[in-house]
Amino acid sequence: MGSRGGIGRRKGLKIPRLTTAVPVRFWPRAPSLEDFFVKLFDWDFSAPKSEPLGDHEVVFTSEHLRGKKIALLVCGGIAAMKAPLVARALRRRGAEVVAFCSPDALHYVGKEGLEWATCHPLVTALTWKSEHLSGDQDFSAYLVAPATYNTIGKAAQGIADTVISAVLASALGRMQRGQTQVLFAPTMHGSMHHQVLIENCKRLVSLGAKMIPPRDASGKHNLPDEELIVAAVCRSVSQSTLKGKKILVTGGPTPVPIDGVRRILNRFRGRLGAAIHEELLLRGAESTFILGDGAWQPAPWLPIEVASTYQEYREAVVRHMKLGQVAGIFSAGVADYQPKSIHSGKIPSGQKSLNLELVGTEKVIELARKTDPHSFIVSFKYLEQVTHEELMAVARDRLEKYPVVVANRGEECQELTQVSYIVTRDGEQRFEGKARIAQGIADLLEKKLP
């Protein structure tokens, strides 16, 4: 995740690429090719079936910025066109957003567009109200996105001759007094990346500002995914006791190979593990997510490490536990069995039957506990065709080994919905939905970890 406290790429991590998925449609009969293209590309003039939402409203994805007021400082680069998307993404996490915009930025983004996205008047000039001092605005963070070469240089050298640089001069003073956070999302052509830029960025970081890693594309520093930008803001303003703590999360299946092509894996895909990882990151934890390769991958901004096989998963867990983790959350559906021998190459197809001898695998969670005995282990237990009482009995037995057990019944788990019970010696708590389960685990860690 880059430098401490930041979010970005780290050597050995694989960031999934954004893909476009065609929505699943259910047909009363087998569709013809003509049906498919008509439904997909030609509107049938039907009215919207989705739930109505006010023109200025947003669908909340979390409350990590609830009660926080964010100043969005928009500089004069082409990436300013994305500022309304950044503002809306901040609001989806619960923030109130006020935008400050340089005159040059208005070449690339409309005043009305920013006011629509923020629901606040746009500040484009300084008046007798002393907007740059933000005296009547208690901003939790100042986000400069996009942050141009010029603005970074002015902020680092103490120049305050525009609305953006004047606001930053005051913001940096507030930051040094512990009253706010300042974040920059640099965007510029690659030819502008030289020692002057580096020194100016280092100077701002030394004062306490944060630099959000730009997206590298076409020889330029591009604005990152707005969700990554917002995640960086969430982390910077977080007051969680998990902030800065190293936590390992696992999820998904751990495939075991039959031959060079075929694998055995279960139906778990790691969605809950991804939700836990995201929740921890947004609270400021140094979370690492090992995801077993099962085709599904989480949001592109989430840093992950993919384990293609059970053996890769085992090695990755041990490697990270050796680095020291205050907690390990093991939600992965680890393979219990693997073929006794793996066929070299590809087993010929067309055989009437294929016999495989399976042997038990090593319990990776036990290896993790032995590797780092001081780590707080969260164990998961999944059962089917049992009563709730039977599930709780099994979970309580596991408390002899682990301080927390997250218990699930197959009858209460569907593909995208889930009911889980977080079981400790203090009792059990029921949570419904992956996001709520993730929040419950994070809340428990805040109480239990030193």
Secondary structure in CASP SS format (residue, H / E / C, confidence):
PFRMAT SS
TARGET T0000
AUTHOR 0000-0000-0000
METHOD secondary structure of the structure
MODEL  1
M C 1.00
G C 1.00
S C 1.00
R C 1.00
G C 1.00
G C 1.00
I C 1.00
G C 1.00
R C 1.00
R C 1.00
K C 1.00
G C 1.00
L C 1.00
K E 1.00
I C 1.00
P C 1.00
R C 1.00
L C 1.00
T C 1.00
T C 1.00
A C 1.00
V C 1.00
P C 1.00
V C 1.00
R C 1.00
F C 1.00
W C 1.00
P C 1.00
R C 1.00
A C 1.00
P C 1.00
S C 1.00
L H 1.00
E H 1.00
D H 1.00
F H 1.00
F H 1.00
V H 1.00
K H 1.00
L H 1.00
F H 1.00
D C 1.00
W C 1.00
D C 1.00
F C 1.00
S C 1.00
A C 1.00
P C 1.00
K C 1.00
S C 1.00
E C 1.00
P C 1.00
L C 1.00
G C 1.00
D C 1.00
H C 1.00
E C 1.00
V C 1.00
V C 1.00
F C 1.00
T C 1.00
S C 1.00
E C 1.00
H C 1.00
L C 1.00
R C 1.00
G C 1.00
K C 1.00
K E 1.00
I E 1.00
A E 1.00
L E 1.00
L E 1.00
V E 1.00
C C 1.00
G C 1.00
G C 1.00
I H 1.00
A H 1.00
A H 1.00
M H 1.00
K H 1.00
A H 1.00
P H 1.00
L H 1.00
V H 1.00
A H 1.00
R H 1.00
A H 1.00
L H 1.00
R H 1.00
R H 1.00
R C 1.00
G C 1.00
A C 1.00
E E 1.00
V E 1.00
V E 1.00
A E 1.00
F E 1.00
C E 1.00
S C 1.00
P C 1.00
D H 1.00
A H 1.00
L H 1.00
H H 1.00
Y C 1.00
V C 1.00
G C 1.00
K H 1.00
E H 1.00
G H 1.00
L H 1.00
E H 1.00
W H 1.00
A H 1.00
T H 1.00
C C 1.00
H C 1.00
P C 1.00
L C 1.00
V E 1.00
T C 1.00
A C 1.00
L C 1.00
T C 1.00
W C 1.00
K C 1.00
S C 1.00
E H 1.00
H H 1.00
L H 1.00
S C 1.00
G C 1.00
D C 1.00
Q C 1.00
D C 1.00
F C 1.00
S C 1.00
A E 1.00
Y E 1.00
L E 1.00
V E 1.00
A E 1.00
P E 1.00
A E 1.00
T C 1.00
Y H 1.00
N H 1.00
T H 1.00
I H 1.00
G H 1.00
K H 1.00
A H 1.00
A H 1.00
Q H 1.00
G C 1.00
I C 1.00
A C 1.00
D C 1.00
T C 1.00
V H 1.00
I H 1.00
S H 1.00
A H 1.00
V H 1.00
L H 1.00
A H 1.00
S H 1.00
A H 1.00
L H 1.00
G H 1.00
R H 1.00
M H 1.00
Q H 1.00
R C 1.00
G C 1.00
Q C 1.00
T C 1.00
Q E 1.00
V E 1.00
L E 1.00
F E 1.00
A E 1.00
P E 1.00
T C 1.00
M E 1.00
H E 1.00
G H 1.00
S H 1.00
M H 1.00
H C 1.00
H C 1.00
Q H 1.00
V H 1.00
L H 1.00
I H 1.00
E H 1.00
N H 1.00
C H 1.00
K H 1.00
R H 1.00
L H 1.00
V H 1.00
S H 1.00
L H 1.00
G C 1.00
A C 1.00
K E 1.00
M E 1.00
I C 1.00
P C 1.00
P C 1.00
R E 1.00
D E 1.00
A E 1.00
S C 1.00
G C 1.00
K E 1.00
H E 1.00
N E 1.00
L C 1.00
P C 1.00
D C 1.00
E H 1.00
E H 1.00
L H 1.00
I H 1.00
V H 1.00
A H 1.00
A H 1.00
V H 1.00
C H 1.00
R H 1.00
S H 1.00
V H 1.00
S C 1.00
Q C 1.00
S C 1.00
T C 1.00
L C 1.00
K C 1.00
G C 1.00
K C 1.00
K E 1.00
I E 1.00
L E 1.00
V E 1.00
T E 1.00
G E 1.00
G C 1.00
P E 1.00
T C 1.00
P C 1.00
V E 1.00
P E 1.00
I C 1.00
D C 1.00
G C 1.00
V C 1.00
R C 1.00
R E 1.00
I E 1.00
L C 1.00
N C 1.00
R C 1.00
F C 1.00
R C 1.00
G C 1.00
R H 1.00
L H 1.00
G H 1.00
A H 1.00
A H 1.00
I H 1.00
H H 1.00
E H 1.00
E H 1.00
L H 1.00
L H 1.00
L H 1.00
R C 1.00
G C 1.00
A C 1.00
E E 1.00
S E 1.00
T E 1.00
F E 1.00
I E 1.00
L E 1.00
G E 1.00
D C 1.00
G C 1.00
A C 1.00
W C 1.00
Q C 1.00
P C 1.00
A C 1.00
P C 1.00
W C 1.00
L C 1.00
P C 1.00
I E 1.00
E E 1.00
V E 1.00
A E 1.00
S C 1.00
T C 1.00
Y H 1.00
Q H 1.00
E H 1.00
Y H 1.00
R H 1.00
E H 1.00
A H 1.00
V H 1.00
V H 1.00
R H 1.00
H H 1.00
M H 1.00
K H 1.00
L C 1.00
G C 1.00
Q C 1.00
V C 1.00
A E 1.00
G E 1.00
I E 1.00
F E 1.00
S C 1.00
A C 1.00
G E 1.00
V C 1.00
A C 1.00
D C 1.00
Y E 1.00
Q E 1.00
P E 1.00
K C 1.00
S C 1.00
I C 1.00
H C 1.00
S C 1.00
G C 1.00
K C 1.00
I C 1.00
P C 1.00
S C 1.00
G C 1.00
Q C 1.00
K C 1.00
S C 1.00
L C 1.00
N C 1.00
L C 1.00
E C 1.00
L E 1.00
V E 1.00
G E 1.00
T C 1.00
E C 1.00
K C 1.00
V H 1.00
I H 1.00
E H 1.00
L H 1.00
A H 1.00
R H 1.00
K H 1.00
T H 1.00
D C 1.00
P C 1.00
H C 1.00
S C 1.00
F E 1.00
I E 1.00
V E 1.00
S E 1.00
F E 1.00
K E 1.00
Y E 1.00
L E 1.00
E C 1.00
Q C 1.00
V C 1.00
T C 1.00
H H 1.00
E H 1.00
E H 1.00
L H 1.00
M H 1.00
A H 1.00
V H 1.00
A H 1.00
R H 1.00
D H 1.00
R H 1.00
L C 1.00
E C 1.00
K C 1.00
Y C 1.00
P C 1.00
V E 1.00
V E 1.00
V E 1.00
A E 1.00
N E 1.00
R E 1.00
G H 1.00
E H 1.00
E H 1.00
C E 1.00
Q C 1.00
E C 1.00
L C 1.00
T C 1.00
Q E 1.00
V E 1.00
S E 1.00
Y E 1.00
I E 1.00
V E 1.00
T E 1.00
R C 1.00
D C 1.00
G E 1.00
E E 1.00
Q E 1.00
R E 1.00
F E 1.00
E E 1.00
G C 1.00
K H 1.00
A H 1.00
R H 1.00
I H 1.00
A H 1.00
Q H 1.00
G H 1.00
I H 1.00
A H 1.00
D H 1.00
L H 1.00
L H 1.00
E H 1.00
K H 1.00
K H 1.00
L C 1.00
P C 1.00
END
